[in-house]
Amino acid sequence: MVHSRQRDGWSFELLSIPLSHHRAEETFSHAPQWNSDLHLIHTIAGEGVLHVGRQRYLSTPDVVLAVPIFAHCHWEKTSATAWTMLNVHARLFEADTNPLHEQNLLPIRFEPKDIAGIHDGLARWRADWGSADPGRRAKGASGVLGLVGSYFTQFGHGVRAGGGNQAMSRVRQLLEQRANVAYDAATIARDAGLSVSQLNRRFRASYAQSPKAYWQLHRLDLAQSMLISTPSRVSDISETLGFSDIYYFSRWFRQQSGLSPSRFRLQHRFM
């Protein structure tokens, strides 16, 4: 269930606040993540490492990591201590429906003041968000909204001038809607009122990647989300995403993420 709060024409959606715990003896060096939403990682105890390209960002209890959007990242845990982290997963829109969560508005790593108080607040808001009482859920979402707002105020970069590119936002929506069918540039370009060459050139200028690459990554994002957040069988996920059989899906998933679907599910449960 998604909670949305309107404020001065802006919309905030809190998607989840998962808590992840990895035991002291558990280690991994390549747990991939790709996302188009806002992910704010708060390490409660221990440490993990986020790799973005050749850069390495240590996640410890005194910092927050903002996982960059549209980027190939992977997590590492090599420490012999337990690692507990809490992830604020959300979306934020301007009044003109410009998706602010699709902009890298925060540095990847930053150090808020009173981090212990933030951790306490997140624990309360997570409990409220998990309640069946709508009032408590609203209270939890409002607390997280205030926290995210404070991060933008203290550490945020400016929103790109001119707001969102609505034509390319439309293309992005078309690509996402077709994540469960084969990629068809001609159909997407026609539905967007563009030629294929215009589609490729303008989308790459807006998102620094080709439409097909975005479609592929969004398909992977859907597969990863279903593996993490649902009890669906791998064969059912494969069918939902339009793969002809589970073996083809498994090979494709391993090529994209470096892990089998079942291994990915084990490593990322609650992350």
Secondary structure, 3 states (H helix, E strand, C coil): CCEEEEECCEEEEEEECCEEEECCCCCEEEEEECCCCEEEEEEEECCEEEEECCEEEEECCCCEEECCCCCCEEEEECCCCCEEEEEEEEEEECCCCCEHHHCCCCCCEECCCCHHHHHHHHHHHHHHHCCCCHHHHHHHHHHHHHHHHHHHHHHCCCCCCCCCCHHHHHHHHHHHHCCCCCCCHHHHHHHHCCCHHHHHHHHHHHHCCCHHHHHHHHHHHHHHHHHHHCCCCHHHHHHHCCCCCHHHHHHHHHHHHCCCHHHHHHHHCCC
